[in-house]
Amino acid sequence: MSAPEVGAVVVGAGIAGLAAALELQQEVSEVLVIDPSDRPGGVMRTDHVNGYVIERGPNTFQVKAPMLASLQRDRLDGSLMKATPASRRRCVYHDGRLVPVPMSPAALVGTPLLSARAKGRLLIEPFVRRGNGSEESVAAFLERRLGREVVRNLAGPFLTGVYAGDEERLGAEPVFGPLVAAEQRAGSIVLGLIAGAFGGKKPKGLRGIHSAQKGLGPFARSLAELLVEPPALGARVSGVRRDGPDWLISVSGASGESRLRSERLVVATPAREAAEILRGVSADAAAELDEIEYAPIASVAIGIRPEDVTTPVEGFGFLVPKDAGIPLLGCLFMSQLFPGRAPEGHELLQCMIGGLRRPDLVDLPDDQLAEQVRADLDRVLGLKGAPDVLAASRWQRAVPQPGPGHNARVARIRSRFADQPGLALAGSWCAGVSVPDSFASGVAAAREVLGGASHGAR
């Protein structure tokens, strides 16, 4: 029996896959999304527990230009919820207390996060000799240009919040690409960014950080509901191979094994899953994909009353430097950011623990994990009452860790498929770990396969 033909197949129903499918649907009559999960959205999951709205995966995102354009086209921009002005207050746990991150030149002058010597070191950045950021870690690049204290007390905690990673192992070019490019362009981060600001108009997204009114899980479902063909959930793509001008796609599900045929294929999965799917097409690319490291994270939702903490729960939340001596990576004050996230008279804290700093903690039983988080919160906020542990979520491979040379690795992977028309790659491992970057990668992948047989994977 011949395999049924589909206009386009997208493997993965995370944000990148959904974005790709919605873009493909503008020009292709039948688009099928396949994912082994029980719901669309990938790591974007939301639960309601005792009046709290709990995000199991990502909590907030920026709305960059490609994402905004797609949401406006599909009339979903109205479902966005902008964070309150409280989000502008962000803190670092420093010397036993929460210290606001300086968000202006005046605040930078007065911040205790940097010594007088470190602040003076910032002034000589334009005179620091140009280096090669494409081969450096974030720590090496920023220490060379801005000094060690900036790395330890500002950049390091920031990267903990985004990557749950280590600034000594993350690559400067994939993580701070605009800064590396600014140095190459002008020999200085500051001068390069100033020059780049006059480089012409660029598409703009929305200012600030956002969530969705009902949470990110329902937001992902609203994207999936726009698809003419509902996603095939509970099904797994086990492999693909070329068959003439088409891709022959092997699928396993509750009803057994089947095959599909399509001229267009977007693989929008984590790196390891992409490796398994594409191993028969390029063993070399699969080997490169297998080597991409991920950080594990446990996310623990805590409910408290404001009077049960010594330090007020105010602002965005806090991050913890790796030399602070506590395992907690950071904590978001979700009920401060978005109305309706906690019952009246309560606050919702979303705590992150594990990462590359302490990956062993992700495997702790629930009671031990909760006790560790309570102990760390007590040290930072000063607990006067027992908090409620609402939920614990574990992601063994939560966030890709792009090290030095990651961009070159991605380029090599793409080059392995340059002679395979109709195939494109998307996802956080190849485009950036944030929600909008993954979304943009899905849009770009869809446009690539829509470009026809003369284009390869990108």
C-alpha positions, 0 to 999 in steps of 0.5 A: 500500500502506498503511503498517503501524501501530506502537503507538509509534515512538522515533527514536534508540537512545541512552540517552534513546531507550532509556529512552523505549522501556522506559517506553512498553513498560509500556503499549503493545504494540508499540514500535519504536526506529529508529537509523542506528547499528550498535549501541544506546547512542548515544555509550555504547560500550565496547571491550576492548583488551589487557586494558583496558576502554575507554569511548569516550564517557561514563565515569561517571554519577550514578544520579538518582531517575527512572533508579533507579526504571526500573532497579529496575523492570526489575531492572537496578540490580544491574548498576551498579558504584559507584566506589571511595572514591578517587573523592572525591579530585579534582584541578585542575592549578594552578601546575604541580602537581595540587591537590585540589579542596576537598570540605569547609569545612575543606578550602576554608579551606586550599586553595591554589586560592583566595587569602585575599582570594577566600576572604573574598569567599565570606563576603559572598555573602549580602549581594551584590545580587540579579541576573538569572541567567537572562540571564547566562553562568556566568562572569558569574553566579558572578563576581558572586556568588562572585568571579573566582577561584572561576570560574577555578580551580573552576567553570571546570575543572568545566565543562570536565569536564562540557561541554568548554565555556567558562564565558564562553559557557555559560548560568548558568540551564541549567547551574546552574539550582538556584543561579540559582533559589536567588538568585531565591528568597532573594537569595543562593545560600547562603540559597536552598539552605538554604531549599530543603533544607526544601522537602519530601521529594524522590525520591532516587537513589544516592549517588556516581558509578557505571558498569556492571560490564561497561562502559556499552556492554554496559549500553546493550545490556542496556537494549535487550535488554529491548525486546520488539521489537529496535531497528531498527538501520542505519535512518534516519528521514528525515522525519515528517508528520501524517496525521490522528490519526497520524504518518506516518514515512519510514524508509530502510534497507538494504532501501530506503524504507518508511513507518510509521504511529503515534499516538505518536512520540518524537524522541530524537536530537541537535539537528541530527538532530531538526531534519532529522526535524521540519523538515516539521512546523515550519521555525521549530523546526528553525531553532532546533534547528540553532543549538544549538552542540556541542563536539567531543571526542577521547578518548584511552585511555592505559595506563601502569605506576604506576612510569612517572609521577612524580606518583602516579595516585590518585583520580578524576583531574584537570581543567585550567583554560583558562589553564594553557597546555596543551591537555589538558582533563582525565584520568580515572584509570579503573582507580582508580575501578573494579576490573578496568579495567586489567591487573594492574600497570597503570593506565588513563587516559582523557584528553580533549582538544579541546572549545571550547578547541581544536576543531582538535585533534580532527581531528589524525591519530592519531599527532599526537593521541597525541603531544600527549596524551603531552606534556601528561601528561608536563607534569602527571604527569611521565612516566618511561616511554613510555605505551601509546596504546590507542585514540582516539575522536573525537566532532565533536558530543559535548556540547551547549553551552547558552548564556544563553537556552537554556532559553527556546530549548527552550521556544520549540521545544516551543511550536512543537509544542504543537498536535501531539498524540502527539509528544515530544522527548528528549535531552541538548540539551533536558534536560541533558548527563549520562546520568541527565538524558538518561535522565529526559528519555526517561521524561518524553517517554514519559509525555507521549505516553502522556498522549493527544491532549490533550498536545503535545510537551514 
